[in-house]
Amino acid sequence: MSAKRTFFKRIQKAPLGTDLILNLSNDGIQLYFDPICQNLKVIEVYNMKAVMNYQIRYPHCLCPLKEFKCRQFNQNIKANYFEVLPTIEQIDSSFGATHPALYDIEKQLMILNFPGLSFSFPIDPKCQPDLSKGLGSLYLPNSPSTVSKMLIYSGQDSTDTKPPPMPLACMHNLTYLESLQVIRKDNRTKGIRLHLYTDDGRSRNADSKQSFTKELLFGATCQEVAGGLGAPNKDILFDAKTQKAKKFVLHTNFPGHYNFNMYHRCNFELPITLPRHPGDTSQLIDLPVDITIQSVTLWSTLSARIKPRGNPVVLHRSSSTNTSNPFGSTFCHAYQDIIFEVMANGHIASVTLYESEEAA
């Protein structure tokens, strides 16, 4: 598939509020990614003629788009046949609809839904659909209505789609990070606990997925760390002299950051113990409060609970060949043995954990 022209759509101020959209304009396809886990959830084909050479693999049905008419009328494919799109009756005959189509009066569309698959057909305003008598009851004064859009998704309903887990066929015996927990004791970071998964490299069924946990502590050697790395969503820095781990950098992969799409999102949990807030009258004695910071935690929420050391440091990234940075600077706030890199929209771009001198 060609991807010469791509456009990325997102909302800078609220990147968690809507899906991340990648528009492949040359191919007539839009890919929708969940804003939280950033996994693919919907494939929208809005230019059917651009994908006429592709096939739809459906349970008990393999339907090349260019062969709908050939199967329906038992005709040979002609040289100009790639410009012919399937009609609503042909798709109904190939897939076998088990319930009536939906009629969108505002958009003048007929929508035919299957589990994980949806077809849209433009309908002339003069049509008077009577779906109780089947799709053939549509009065189509001109030529039969052809497919204008197709949605492929995970689930039963296109209005409530959720991203599925990573397919086992995509693992290729590599190790991926499912979640990460920061190990802390006495307000000091000790290391990280990785919840990893992989496959056995042979079979492609549910039993081939293997989950395991690994801990990496400050002072771990290169050999110890190499066996516990998952997907590229974190950086581990080593001391040049001792060759031991001294820093962990966790990346959230938010759109609008200079390093966006260089890392997977690290779904971390960072526990912090705070003294009781002076305005909290719910406790009679001063007991510490435990909070958990996650990759989607807003800095405005966190900064209201903690008190960073000093003023933030302005960080401006640029490469050696191109000094421009269209995404702007970020702000680094220090708290205990943690550095929070915060974007202009208030989201945390990265978290750096280091071993304090007192604990070293």
Phi, psi and omega in degrees: 000132178283143177222051184287328180237114180231144179229134181253128182245131176198164178255116187296317186284334181224070184292346180265356185275334182225164179293153171274129188241128175247114184260115175264087191295325179294333183258357179067034185231140171239133179253127181254126181245140178296133184289341182272297182274345177064029174263152179295132182236330182218138171246118179252123175256106183257351174235093187294330182291336181283346183236026183294343180271359182263161183247150172259115177264111183235152180308123178065018183205120175245110190238096170296132184299327184283354184251007180302309183291324179298318180290324185291318187246005176057047180247160176280151179282127180269171184297324182264018185287341182294346178272358183267125181259150180291146178268172181294325179291323181292320178292320177299321180289324183284320184264331180076078181297136180256355178210160185296156174285163178260139182250115178267105185293319183295315182270355182054051181234143169256124185246121180251117187253140169229162177302115179081005185209139181216137177241140177242139181230129175288137182240134178297137180302339180285347183291144175239088186290136172232083190288349178291342180257010178098168182294335180289351181280352178294132176271110182247100187295330180257229178277160179301143181292132180253165183296132176250337181204148179225136176244134174239126187208173177258122180129186182263338188226132182288345179274350181221072183265145178227142181291134177282166174298162179300127179299142181297332180292344181267354185281319178055038176064024175265165181256133181236150180266124176272316177201166182220136177242132178275128181269118180228150178208131180055044178062026176230143178278130179257330182168200181226149177247120185260129172257106189247161173211155179204186174237173184277359177079001182238294183275165180231049177238177185298331182286347183278347178285131182236125180249143178203165183238141179220140178252136175238121183250158174302137183096356178293146180280168178301321181294321179292323181286322184302329180278356183241011180279134175256216178298155184289081177231015181205154174243142177237121182258138183246149175290131185295332183271312185271345182061034179240151184296133180232342178215146172238129178244121182255129185252138180262347175056050178277139174300145181093001176259153184301325183264015182302137178073008171272340183228159165282157175288131177268110179276087186256161172232118183244104180279137178225135177261125183243149172291160182298137179292136182303330181274358181275110180259009182282344181247137179278336179236159183280096177252141179293156181242132178262130174235158180238124179264134180239175183294338182258007180291134178280144179295327179298324178288319183287317183294341176285345182252331182246165179237099180297159179276117174067192180277154180291153176264130180278127181246121179240110182271148173195157179269169181288335181264338181222108185276357180279146178224098184292347184270349178085177183276162173240171185235130183254120181250132181260134176214120183053238179253037183228141173239121178260121173266120188243135178278170181295335179275004176091002178268149181279123181273323179201159176231124178255124178251132179221159180276119180291156181296328179294327182270344183291000000 
